Amino acid sequence: MRADAPDVLETVAAYLQSGSTKDVADALHCHRNTVVNRLQAFKTQAGLDITVPAQAAVALSALPWRGPTPAAPAR
């Protein structure tokens, strides 16, 4: 992924959480077609179609964690 495409990565991360282009467009305050175009750009550059569940799982494991630090497992 190109470093100058933070909007694409933000869109991908939001799509992986919701699975809905409409919800992502609402959350990111952009048009639904913008979301579709960014997902297509990710597919072109990364070779992963995140609308396919198996490829979404690969993308999830490859993207950096952006949430809170997970708790350490209990010993």
N, C-alpha and C positions, 0 to 999 in steps of 0.2 A: 504494500500500500504506500502511496506517495505521502510524504510528510505534509504536503500542502493541501491535503484533503481532510481536514478535521471534521467538516460537516458530514462527509460520507461516513466516517467512523461513528460519529454521534448518532446519525440516522440508523446505522446498522445496529448499534447497541440498543437504541430505543425499539427498533423492530423486533429484536430478539426477546425483549421483555414483553411486548404486547402482541406481536403477530398480526397487527392490523395497520395498514397504511393510513387509514383515516385517523386512528388514534395517535399515530406518530406525527402526522401532519398537524393535528390539534396541539399536541404537546410541544412541538418545535415551532409552532406558529408559521407554517409554510403551507403551500398548496400540495394536495395529494400527488399531483404529477411530479412535483419536485422530489418527493419521497421515492416515487417509482424510479425516477432518473438516477437518484443517488444509489438505490439498491442495484440498478443496472450497472452503474459505474463500479460498484464493489464487485459485482459478478465478473465484469470484464477484467478488472485488475487483479483480483484475488483468485478467480476461477471457482468461486463458490456461490451457488444460488441459495441464499438463506431462506427462500420460501419453501425449499425442500428440507424436511425435518432432519434427515441424516447429515446434510451439508450444513445446516444451522448448528448442529451439535459440534461439528468440526470447527466452525467459526467461533462458537462460544469458548471452546478450549484454547483457541489460538489468540483471542483478543485479551489484552491486559485487563485485570480485575479493576473495576472502577467503583465498587461499592465499599462499604465498611470492611475493615479487616476481620476475616472470619475468626471466631473464637477457637482457641487451641483445644484439641480433644482432651477429655478428662483422662487422667491416668489411673 
